[in-house]
Amino acid sequence: MTIRTLDDLLAEEVTGRRVLVRADLNVPLDKQTGQITDDGRIRAVLPTLGALVQAGAKVVVCSHLGRPKGSPDPAFSLRPVAGRLGELLGAPVHFAEDTVGDSARSTVAGLADGQVALLENLRFNPGETSKDEAERGAFADQLAALADAYVDDAFGAVHRRHASVYDVPARLPHVAGRLVLREVEVLGALAGEPDRPYVVVLGGSKVSDKLAVIEALLPKVDRLLVGGGMCFTFLKAQGHEVGSSLLEEEMVETCRSLLERADGKIMLPVDVVVADAFAPDASHDTVRADGIPSKRVGLDIGPETVAGFAAAVRDARTIFWNGPMGVFEMAAFAHGTRGVAEAIAESDAFTVVGGGDSAAAVRALGLDEQAFSHISTGGGASLEYLEGKTLPGIAALES
């Protein structure tokens, strides 16, 4: 790939120039208080923002948050993010009440060298996500008019053909931020010739969400460990009862075919934690994976499986992990995710956490982020990259 980088932009002198930074500040908010519950994505963009501030640029940050319906919605305002970003930068962040309107224009116009502004949620504008190129382009024109250069540091959004990701780079001098560059370097190494043994750990809810990446990775990996809700469709494909556990009936035959083609590479749970209900205080115990009672629900992998998965990653040289092993948000069903994550962290391998719920689990369980070689900020983007798909945001930076 030929992508200009932030260092290339900084070498051209950015003092006094308006630089639009597309960040991924899509952080989780407490529904009751509106407070940020995990600021990992904000911290991830600090190296890029800090470098631009230090160089004297007028930094204009834009991002989405949640899935508003193309119009302003207070529940999805980025105002709380502006406050937290200012705390982390050690200087106030000016907040625009809109994205490309009067407030945005006046806020940007009022910036001094080295100051930062955050625009309101991009998705409050229908043009951001529109599939109509003219509508999307018109919004991109308005965004681009706010800046002299563009930096994409939102890896979590590069798989979207959205105005701020795909169309704005065509209208401004553009570079990859430090986060995006690191993500591409790391995932490029996994997609190329990673050190072996190469072990992939997949969890999460649905096989259908991970099918393409399984198909792409299966010929390349030495072991593929499957946990989380998706494991029950595989267990059903083996002919086992799965009770009321999460099951994609339409994917059973696909899983059976994958198991037949995997030549023993796929490792499934041998025991699971089952409960009477999907609830944090539900009565639960551990059963064999081939002995799940008909009226119980599987919510985590069991201790024997954790030990087996840990043994599988212990001698690995490269590990990619995407998706929790159970319902880690409930303490009773977090042991599988914690055990596997700790084993990955303790290994001597090059370890990549594939963003999304996996990254959230690392922080929610209080694990040391520095124990992993790389924690991606883009769950969907990282999977699509490993599938070999062309990511619109990356393609836009290459042009």
N, C-alpha and C positions, 0 to 999 in steps of 0.2 A: 504494500500500500504506500501511496505517496500522500501523506497528510502533514500539513504545516502545523506546528505546535505553538504552544503559548510562548516558549522561549524565542521562537521566530518572531512573534508579534512584539515581544518586549524588546528585542534587538532593534526594532524599527522606531523606538521611542514613542511611548504612549502617553506621556505627560500631557494632561489637558484634553486628551481625546476621549470621546464617549465610547465605552466598550460594553456591548450587550452580552451578558453571560447567561446562557440557558442552563439553569441548574435543575436538579431534581430535589425539590424541597417538599415532596409529597410525604410528609411525616404523619404518624398516627396522632390523633387528638382524642382526649377523654371526652366522651359524649356529654357528660354532666358539666364538667368545668371548662371545657375547651382548651385545657392545658396540653402541651406536647408531652407525650409519654415516651418517646424515643427520638432523640435528636441526631441519630447516627448519620442520616443523609445530609443534615446541615453541616456537621463536622467534616463530612467527606469533601465538601467543596471549598473548605477554608484555604487549602494551599493555593488554589488558583486565585481566589478572591484576594488573599493576603499579598500575593505577588503583584497583582494589578494595583492594589492600594499603595503598596510600597513604591511602585513605579510612577505614582501620581496620576493614574487614569481616573476618569469619572465613570464609576462602575454602575451599570444598570442591570440588575438581576431580575430574571423572569422565570416563572415556574408554574406548574399546575399543582393542584391539591384536590384529591378525591375525584368524584365524577358528577359535578354539577351539570345542569341541563342546558348549558349554553347561555345562561343569564346569571346575574349576581345572586348569590345565596350566602347569607352570613355564616352558615354552618361550615362553609368551605373557604372562608377568608384566610388570606396569608398574613393578616396582621399579627397573630401570635408568633409567626415565624420571624417577622421583622424584629420583634423584641429579642428573641433568642439569638438571632444572627448578630444583632448588635452587641449582646453580651459576650459572645464568642470572639467577635472581632475587636472588642474593647473600644468601640466607638459607635455613636448612634447611627442607625440605618433609617434613612428617610423613606417613608411609605407612601406610595401613590394609591389613591382610592379607586383608581381604574387601571386599565392596562394600556390603552392607546388614546385615551381621551384627554380632556383639559388638565386633570390632575397629574396624569403621567407626563404630559409635555411640560408643565410648569415645574414639577418635581425634578425632572432631568435638567431642565434649564437652570435650576437653582443650585446644582451641584458644584462644589469647589473641587479642585484637584485632590485626588485621594479619598473622596467621599463615596459612599455607597447608597444606592436607592433600590428598593424592591417594589416591583409593580404588582398590582393585584392579580389574582388567579387568572392565568391565561384562558382557562376553560369557561370563564364567565362570558367569553366571546365565541359565538358559534363558528366563526371562521377558523379557529384554532384546530378543530378536529374535523372540519367539513371534508366530505369526499368530493365536493365540487371544486375543481382547481381554481376557478375564477374567484369564488368566495374565499377560499383559503389564501390565494395569492393577494387579494385585496387586504386581508388582515396582515399578511406578511409585509406588504408595502408600508403599512402604518407602524409596525414594530421596527422595521429596518430604518425608518425615518428618525427614530430616537437615537441612533448610534452611528459611529464611524467604522466600527469593526465588530465582529461577532466571535464569541468563544462558546463552543459546546462542551459543557462539563456535566451533562445529564445523561450518563450512560443508561440509566433506568428507562429512558424515553427514546433511545435511538432506534428501537424497532418499530416506532410509530411514524407514519407519514403525516405528521402534523406540521402546521405552518411554522411554528417556532423551531422545529427540528429539521425540517426538510426544505422549506421554501425560503426562509430568511438567509441561510448561507449563500444562496444564489444571488442575493442582493447586496451582500457586504463582503469585504475581505474576511476570511474565516479561518479559524484554527481550532485544534482540539485542545481542551483544557487538560490539566495534569491528571485528573481522575479518569477521563475518557481514554487518554493515552495509556495509562497503566492497565486499565481493563482490557484494552485491545492487545497489549503485549502479553498479559497473563493468559487470556483465553486463546490467543493465537498459539501460545506454546502448547496448550492442551489439545488444540485442533491439529497440531503438527505431529511431532514425534516426541511425546513426553517420556521421561525416564520410567522404566518398568521395574517392578510390576506397577501397573496403572489400575487403580481401584476407584470405581464410581459408586457413591452411596446415594440412592434416590428414595425420597419419601413424598409426603404430601397426600392429597385427597384422591386424585383421579389418575388412572392410567391414561385416559384420553389426553390429559394435559401434558403427559411426558412421553407419549408414544413415539413422536417424531425423534426426540433426542435418544430414546432407547434404541430405535432402529439405526440411528447414525453412530451411536457409541459402541453398540454391541460388537461389531467387528474389530474395534480398536482396543477394547479394555481387556484386562486379565480376569477381573471379577466385577460383577454388578450386584450390589447388595440392595434389596428392595424392602422397605419398611413403610410405615405410615398407612393411611387408609387404603392406598392403592394395592397393598399387599394382599388384601382379601379377595380381590378379583383374580389374582394369580393363584391363591389357595383354592378358590372355586374351580379354576381351570384344572387343578390337580385332582378334582373330585371331592374336595373336603367341604363339610358343612361350615358356613360362616355366620350363622345366626342372623341377627339384625344388623350386622356390621355393614359399613359402607360397601356397596357393590355396584359395579357397572356391568349389568347382565349382558349388554350388547358387546362388551369387550372381552368376554370370557374366551371365546374362540380365538381371538387375536392373541391373548395371553398364552393360550395353549400352544399356538404356533410359535410364539417367541421362545417358550421353554424348550420346544423341540429343536429349534434352530440354534439355541444358545450353547449347545455342547457342554453343558454343566457350568457355564460361567455365571448364571443367575443364582444367587443365594437368597432364599426366602426364610422368614421366621420359622423357628421350630417350636416356639411357645409365645403366647400372647396374653396380655392382661385384658380380661373381659369384665364388664360391669352390667348391672341390672338396668341402667339407664345412662343416657348421655348427660351426666351431671357431675359437678366436682365432688359431691358428697355421696355418690352412688356406691352401694356395696360392690366390691370387686375382688377378684382373685386371679391367679395365673393358671392357665390350662395349656395343654398341648395344642399346637396349631391345627392338628387333625382331629381335635376333640372339642371344638367350640360348641357349647350348648345352643340349641335352636332359638332360644328366646333371649340370648344375651348379646351384647355388642362389644366388639373388640376396639379398645381405645389406645393401646400401646403395645410395643413389642415386649416380650418377657426377658427375664434376666439371663436365661441360657442363650437367647438370641443375641443379646447385647455382648455376651462373652464371645460368641462366635464371630460377630461382626468385628469386634475389637481385635480378635486374632487375625482376621482377614486384612485389616488395615495396618497391623503392626509392622509387617515386612514390606509394605508398599513404598515405592519411591515417589509416586504421584497420586494424589487423592483429590477428587472433585465430589463435593457434597451439596446436594440440592433437595431440600424438603425435610421436615421433621419426621421423627419416627412414631410419634403419637400426638395426642392432644396436649402439647406441652404447656398450654395456657392454664391447665388444671394440674395442680401439684401432684395429685395422685397418679397422673398419667404422663409425667414429665421425665420419669427415670430412664426410659429408652433413649430419648433424644439427648439427655444429659450424658448418659454413659457412652453413646456412640461419639458425641461431640468431643468428650474428654479424651477418648481413644485417638481420635483424629488429631487433636491438639498435641497429644503426647508423642505422636509418631515423629520419625525423622524425615518424613516425606515432604515434598512441596505440596502444601495443602491449600485448596481453594474452596471457599464457602460461596455457593452460587446465589447469593442475594435472597431477596424475598423473605419468606418465613424462616429460612435457615439463619439468615443474618439477625433477624428479630429474636430468634431463639437464643443465639449466642449472648445477646445483650440481656434478654429477659431472665436468663438463667444465671447471670452474673459471671460468665466465663471470660477469661482473659482474651481480648481480641488480638493482642499481640502474639498469642500462641499460634495463630494461623498465619500462613504466608500471605494470604490475600482474602479479604472479604468483599465480594462484589456488591455493588449497590443496585444491580439490575437482575432480578430473578428471571423475568421473561426474556429480557435482552440477552442474558448469558446463555440461556437454553437455545434461543434461536441462532446465536452465533455458533454454538457447538453443533447445531443441526446443519450448518453450512449455508444458512439463508443469507441473502443480502440484506443488511440492515439499512433502511433509508437514511438515517442520520449519519451513519458512517460513510455511505456512498456520497452524501452531500458534501462531506468534508474532503473527500478525495478529488472532487471536481474543481 
